[in-house]
């Protein structure tokens, strides 16, 4: 058990600047490569090999599909037998915004290991490693040892890890704790302000994967296992229908990119019909 508490605050402002810096870095690297490529090459007496075929650039649609699939698989990536709960500690209003604090309870993982904390907020293009040296205590809480000389000790020696969010509706926060030897993995996600509707025993949830809902995943629960579903979405005049099957647990996932050409904001209606229920919900996307 850890004697103090240290809050790790996920700021959209900071992460948006991280994204800008990432883009700038990639632009500089690309410019450097182009500059080197334009320099004249010394003539060689030997025949040059045929240039290798360039790989095709990844499209925005492919990137969105990869992001959505990584999110769907995120919580399934923990080591076998590991369970983690993100438990709500406190909710308060700060400057007109809802602030929520969580702590962790972990079971099924070794206690004599150091873990690094990685986070993947929706404002970042990829997961970000935040700190090293965290431990899981006997009571399942996660924190930084009192005598730590690792990066967690710079801000939270002897303190429990507290995750603090100012969430938008439906926004997901993805996290991972990975041991130094990579033998133990604890993957979990939190949706502090879920957007969900129910019909009978079924539920339908939309999870925001980008700040303006450019990308979302839909999660359905409570359907008849193996049931052939009618998954229907409508944004303005754009209508899409597909027929996924509920998995053996009665769940399914769908991916939605709701933006419509020529529109900067709108509403998407989602309905999923099964044999025993037909939950429906809508969400707004576009300009903030």
C-alpha positions in Angstrom: 0.0 0.0 0.0 1.2 3.5 -0.8 1.1 6.3 1.8 0.3 9.2 -0.5 -1.6 9.9 -3.7 -0.3 11.5 -6.9 -2.7 12.5 -9.6 -1.7 12.0 -13.3 -3.8 14.6 -15.2 -4.5 14.0 -18.8 -4.6 17.4 -20.4 -6.0 17.7 -24.0 -3.9 20.9 -24.4 -0.7 19.1 -23.7 -1.6 16.1 -25.9 -2.6 18.4 -28.8 0.8 20.0 -28.7 2.4 16.6 -28.5 0.6 15.8 -31.8 1.8 19.0 -33.4 5.4 18.3 -32.3 5.1 14.8 -33.7 4.0 16.1 -37.1 6.7 18.8 -37.1 9.3 16.1 -36.3 8.1 13.8 -39.1 8.1 16.8 -41.5 11.7 17.7 -40.6 12.8 14.1 -41.0 11.1 13.9 -44.4 12.8 17.2 -45.5 16.2 15.9 -44.4 15.7 12.7 -46.4 14.6 14.7 -49.5 17.7 17.0 -49.1 20.0 14.0 -49.0 18.3 12.4 -52.0 18.8 15.5 -54.1 22.6 15.6 -53.6 24.5 14.4 -56.6 25.8 10.9 -56.4 29.4 9.8 -57.3 29.5 7.8 -60.5 30.1 4.1 -60.1 31.7 1.7 -62.5 29.4 -1.1 -61.5 25.8 -1.4 -62.6 23.3 -0.1 -60.1 20.6 -2.5 -58.9 17.1 -1.8 -60.0 15.3 0.4 -57.5 13.0 -1.4 -55.1 9.3 -0.8 -55.5 8.0 1.9 -53.1 5.4 0.7 -50.6 2.0 2.3 -51.0 1.3 5.1 -48.6 -1.2 4.2 -45.8 -4.5 6.0 -46.5 -6.5 7.9 -43.8 -9.2 5.2 -44.0 -6.6 2.5 -43.3 -5.2 4.4 -40.4 -8.6 4.9 -38.9 -9.3 1.1 -39.3 -6.0 0.3 -37.5 -6.8 2.8 -34.7 -10.3 1.3 -34.3 -9.1 -2.3 -34.3 -6.3 -1.5 -31.8 -8.9 0.0 -29.5 -11.2 -3.0 -29.8 -8.3 -5.3 -29.0 -6.8 -3.1 -26.3 -8.3 -4.6 -23.1 -7.7 -8.1 -24.5 -3.9 -7.6 -24.6 -3.3 -8.3 -20.9 -1.3 -11.3 -19.7 -3.4 -14.4 -19.0 -5.0 -14.3 -15.6 -4.5 -10.5 -15.1 -7.5 -8.4 -14.1 -7.6 -4.7 -13.5 -10.3 -2.4 -12.3 -10.3 1.4 -12.6 -12.4 2.5 -9.6 -13.9 6.0 -9.4 -12.6 7.9 -6.4 -14.1 11.4 -6.8 -16.1 13.6 -9.2 -16.0 17.4 -8.9 -16.6 20.6 -10.9 -13.5 22.7 -11.7 -14.0 25.9 -13.7 -17.3 24.6 -15.1 -15.8 21.3 -16.2 -16.3 17.8 -14.7 -13.1 16.3 -13.3 -13.0 12.6 -12.4 -10.4 10.7 -10.4 -9.7 7.0 -10.5 -7.3 4.5 -8.9 -6.4 1.0 -9.9 -6.9 -2.5 -8.4 -4.9 -5.2 -10.1 -4.9 -9.0 -9.5 -3.2 -11.9 -11.1 0.2 -10.2 -11.7 3.6 -10.6 -10.0 4.3 -8.0 -7.2 8.1 -8.0 -7.5 8.3 -6.2 -10.8 8.7 -2.6 -12.0 6.2 -1.4 -14.5 6.1 1.4 -17.1 2.9 3.3 -17.7 1.8 4.0 -21.2 -1.2 6.1 -22.2 -3.0 6.6 -25.5 -5.5 9.6 -25.4 -7.6 10.3 -28.4 -5.5 13.5 -29.1 -2.3 11.5 -29.7 -1.5 9.5 -32.9 0.1 6.7 -31.0 0.6 5.4 -27.4 2.9 7.6 -25.2 5.2 6.2 -22.5 4.7 8.3 -19.4 6.9 6.9 -16.6 8.8 3.9 -15.3 9.3 2.3 -11.9 5.7 1.7 -10.8 4.8 -1.3 -8.6 1.7 -3.3 -7.8 1.2 -3.4 -4.0 -0.2 -6.4 -2.1 -3.6 -4.8 -2.0 -3.6 -4.4 -5.8 -3.0 -0.6 -5.9 -0.4 0.8 -8.2 2.2 3.4 -7.2 5.8 4.5 -6.9 8.1 3.1 -4.1 9.4 5.4 -1.5 13.0 4.7 -2.4 12.5 4.8 -6.2 15.3 6.2 -8.4 13.3 5.7 -11.6 11.3 8.3 -13.4 8.1 7.9 -11.3 10.2 9.1 -8.3 10.6 12.5 -9.8 7.0 13.4 -9.0 5.4 10.7 -6.9 7.7 8.9 -4.5 5.8 6.7 -2.1 2.4 7.8 -3.6 -0.4 5.9 -5.2 -1.1 6.5 -8.9 -4.4 8.5 -9.4 -5.7 9.0 -12.9 -7.5 12.3 -13.4 -9.6 13.1 -16.4 -11.7 16.0 -17.8 -13.6 13.8 -20.3 -15.9 14.6 -23.2 -18.9 12.5 -23.6 -17.9 9.0 -24.9 -14.2 9.8 -24.8 -11.9 6.8 -24.1 -8.6 6.7 -22.2 -6.4 3.7 -23.1 -3.6 2.7 -20.7 -1.0 -0.1 -20.3 1.3 -1.2 -17.5 4.1 -3.4 -18.8 6.9 -4.9 -16.7 10.5 -4.2 -17.5 11.0 -7.8 -18.7 7.8 -7.5 -20.8 6.5 -10.7 -19.2 3.6 -9.1 -17.5 1.1 -6.8 -19.3 -1.8 -5.0 -17.8 -4.0 -3.3 -20.5 -7.1 -1.3 -19.6 -9.3 1.5 -20.8 -11.6 4.0 -19.1 -14.7 5.8 -20.5 -15.5 8.2 -17.7 -18.6 9.7 -19.4 -20.1 6.9 -21.4 -22.7 7.4 -24.1 -25.0 4.4 -23.9 -28.6 3.3 -24.5 -30.5 0.1 -23.5 -33.3 -1.9 -25.0 -34.4 -4.8 -22.8 -31.3 -6.8 -22.1 -29.2 -5.2 -24.8 -27.0 -2.1 -24.7 -25.4 0.1 -27.4 -22.4 2.4 -26.7 -20.6 4.8 -28.9 -16.9 5.4 -28.0 -15.2 8.6 -29.2 -11.8 7.9 -30.8 -11.1 11.5 -32.1 -11.8 14.9 -30.6 -14.6 15.8 -33.1 -15.9 12.3 -33.5 -14.2 11.9 -36.8 -13.9 8.2 -35.8 -15.9 6.1 -33.3 -16.5 2.5 -32.4 -19.8 1.1 -31.5 -20.1 -1.6 -28.9 -23.2 -3.8 -28.5 -23.8 -6.2 -25.6 -26.6 -8.5 -24.5 -27.5 -9.9 -27.8 -28.2 -13.6 -28.5 -24.9 -15.3 -29.2 -24.4 -16.0 -32.9 -27.4 -13.7 -33.8 -27.2 -12.1 -37.2 -27.7 -8.4 -36.5 -28.8 -5.5 -38.6 -26.3 -2.7 -38.0 -27.7 0.6 -39.4 -26.1 4.1 -39.4 -27.5 7.3 -41.0 -25.8 10.7 -41.3 -27.7 13.2 -43.4 -28.5 11.2 -46.6 -25.6 8.7 -46.1 -27.0 5.4 -44.9 -25.0 2.2 -44.2 -26.3 -1.2 -43.3 -24.2 -4.3 -42.4 -25.0 -7.7 -40.8 -22.4 -8.6 -38.2 -22.8 -11.7 -36.0 -22.9 -11.4 -32.2 -19.9 -13.3 -30.7 -20.3 -16.2 -28.2 -20.7 -13.6 -25.4 -23.5 -11.8 -27.2 -21.3 -8.8 -28.1 -20.2 -7.1 -31.3 -18.1 -4.1 -32.4 -18.6 -1.7 -35.3 -16.5 1.1 -36.7 -18.1 4.4 -37.8 -16.5 7.5 -39.5 -19.6 9.7 -39.6 -18.4 12.8 -41.4 -20.2 13.6 -44.7 -18.7 15.4 -47.6 -19.5 19.1 -47.6 -20.7 19.1 -44.0 -18.8 20.3 -40.9 -21.2 19.0 -38.3 -24.1 16.7 -38.0 -25.9 13.9 -36.2 -25.5 10.2 -36.7 -28.2 7.7 -35.8 -27.2 4.2 -34.9 -29.6 1.2 -34.6 -28.8 -2.4 -34.1 -31.6 -5.0 -34.4 -31.4 -8.5 -33.1 -33.9 -11.3 -32.4 -34.7 -10.0 -28.9 -33.9 -6.3 -28.9 -33.1 -3.2 -31.0 -31.2 -0.5 -29.1 -30.7 2.8 -30.8 -28.8 6.0 -30.1 -27.5 9.2 -31.8 -24.4 11.4 -31.4 -23.3 14.7 -32.7 -20.1 15.2 -34.7 -18.1 18.0 -36.1 -17.0 21.5 -35.1 -16.6 22.1 -31.4 
